């Protein structure tokens, strides 16, 4: 599992590559938290373009970061999920809490 970050002003794009599951969730959560706490990040966008699999542990990582960003009066968004990951997002009801956008640019513009 790899995670890459891209900052634009007070917005952070988190690009996940590989599988976000119980084996990787703790490490990924810690990396994202460190990046958020390094600078005054307000909004967070998860880019799932290269995410091949996610289980309930991944949902927990996303919800936890959503709550962290909410405390900063910021917004969280999801983009580029493949059909399998999108199915998990819908089954869990995550899409009712965190908006899903068509692209990073869409998310940046609407957040």
SVG drawing of the C-alpha trace seen along z (x, -y; Angstrom):
<svg xmlns="http://www.w3.org/2000/svg" viewBox="-27 -28 31 36">
<polyline fill="none" stroke="black" stroke-width="0.4" points="0.0,0.0 1.3,-3.4 0.1,-6.8 1.0,-10.1 0.1,-13.6 -0.5,-16.7 -1.2,-20.0 -2.9,-23.0 -3.4,-25.9 -5.3,-24.4 -6.5,-21.4 -4.8,-18.0 -5.3,-15.3 -4.5,-11.8 -3.7,-9.3 -4.0,-5.7 -2.5,-2.9 -3.0,0.8 -5.3,2.3 -6.7,0.4 -7.6,3.2 -6.9,4.4 -3.2,5.1 -2.6,1.5 -5.1,-0.7 -3.2,-1.7 -0.1,-2.7 -2.1,-4.7 -4.1,-6.4 -0.9,-7.5 0.6,-8.8 -2.5,-10.8 -2.8,-12.2 0.9,-13.3 0.4,-15.1 -2.8,-16.8 -1.1,-18.0 2.0,-19.3 0.2,-22.3 -3.2,-24.1 -5.1,-21.7 -8.8,-22.4 -10.2,-20.2 -9.3,-16.6 -9.8,-14.7 -9.3,-10.9 -8.2,-9.9 -9.0,-6.2 -7.8,-6.0 -5.2,-3.3 -7.0,-1.8 -7.8,1.8 -9.5,3.0 -11.0,1.6 -12.7,3.3 -14.4,2.0 -11.0,1.0 -10.6,-1.3 -14.0,-2.8 -12.9,-3.4 -9.8,-5.3 -11.9,-7.5 -14.5,-8.2 -11.8,-9.0 -10.1,-11.5 -13.6,-13.0 -14.2,-13.7 -10.7,-15.2 -11.3,-17.5 -14.8,-18.3 -13.3,-19.6 -11.3,-22.1 -14.6,-23.2 -13.4,-21.6 -14.9,-19.2 -13.9,-15.8 -14.5,-14.3 -13.9,-11.0 -12.9,-10.7 -12.0,-8.1 -13.3,-5.0 -13.5,-1.8 -16.7,0.2 -15.6,2.6 -14.6,-0.2 -17.7,-2.2 -19.8,0.8 -18.2,0.7 -18.8,-3.0 -22.5,-2.5 -23.1,0.5 -21.5,-1.2 -23.6,-4.4 -20.3,-6.4 -21.6,-8.3 -24.4,-9.8 -21.8,-11.3 -18.9,-12.2 -19.7,-13.4 -18.3,-11.5 -17.0,-13.7 -16.1,-12.8 -12.5,-14.1 -10.0,-15.8 -10.6,-19.1 -14.4,-18.8 -13.9,-18.2 -11.5,-21.1 -13.9,-23.4 -16.9,-22.4 -15.3,-22.3"/>
</svg>
